[in-house]
């Protein structure tokens, strides 16, 4: 596990918490089936990764694909964003994360009042900054 997150990972973590308006359903640096996830939402079974340049290496890219397949076999979806995407357009990244979490949560559990309120609050915050 890394003690110091990258700038993109820190922005992602802070943004997810801010959008939730408090405790976020995402946990940081979670061990899943032998792999460390940057961010994980257990309720929706979604991993979010902020990938630096070393993920462009062919061997690293193959390892990432294998890891994503292992997690998918356990019902976990991995969303990957390049660090540059998180740094340059965090709103678009967060919109995609929240849309995916909402869709997955609804598919897994049905849509609850709590989740509707959480998503609405998050989207209101995103739209307020637009």
N, C-alpha and C positions, 0 to 999 in steps of 0.2 A: 504494500500500500504506500502511496505517496503522501508525504507530510505536507508538501506545498503544492497546491493545485496550479495548473497553468492559468494564465490570465483568462482564457476562454472558459475554462472549467469554473473559475470563480465567478465570472459574470453570469454564466448559466445557472449556477447554484443560487446566487443572490436574486436573479430575475425570477426564478421559479418560486422562491420563498416570497418575494414581493407580490407576485401575481396572486398567490394563495391568500395574501393578507394575514399571514401568520404561519403556523406550522404547515409545511408543504407535504403532500403525499409522497414526495420524492425523498429518498434517502441517498446519502453520498457515500461513495467508496464501499459498495456492498459486494460481498463475496457470494457468487452464484455458481454452483457446480464447478468450483475451482478457478473461476475467472472473477476479476474485479471490475465491477461496473461503475462508471463515473457517477451516474444517477440512476435510481431504480424506483419505479412506482409499482409496488406489489399489487395494489388493488386492480390495476389495469394490465399488469404483467408487461410493462414497457421499460426498456433500458434506453438511456440517452447517453451517447458518447460524443465528446468533443475531441476530434482527431487532429493531432499535430502533423507536421511534415513527415515524420518518420513512418507514418501509416501509408505513405506513397511507395515505400520500399516493397518490392515484389514479394519477398518472404513474409514481411509483416502483413501485407494485404491478404495473402493466402491464409495466414493465421487468423486474421480478423474474420474472413469468410467462414472458416471452420468453426470458430467460436460462435459466430452468429447462428450457424446451423445447429450447433449443440444446444444453444439457448432456445432456438425455435422448436427443437424436438421436445422441449420441456414446456412449450406454450408461451414462451417469452419473445416478444418482438424487440428488435434492436433498431433504434433510429441513430444514424451517424451523421454528424455535421462536421465539416472542416472548421478548424479554429477560425479561419478567416470569415466564414459565414456568421459565426457567433459574434465576432468582433465588429463586423461591418453592418450586419442587418439582424440584430437580436430580435426585433419584433417579428420578422417573418419566421425565424426559427421557433420562437415561442408559440406563434400561431399554429405552426405545424405540430408541435409537441402537444398542445392542448387539444387540437382537433383529433389527433390520434388517440390520446388518452380518453377523451370522451367517447369516441367510437368503440374502443376496446372495452372500456368500463361497461358501456351499455350492452355490448355483446356478451360479456361475461356475467353481468349481474342485473341487467335491466337498469333503467334510469331512475335514480333515487332523487328525492328532494335535496338531500345534502349535496350530491354531485352537481345537480343543476345550479344550486346556489354558488358552489365553488367555481364552476366554469363561468357563470354570469359575472361574478365579481372579478375574475381574472380578465375576462374580455372587456369589461368596463374600464379596468385599469389600463389595458393595452390601448383601447380606443381613446382614452383621455389624453394619452401622450402623443396621439397621432395628429 
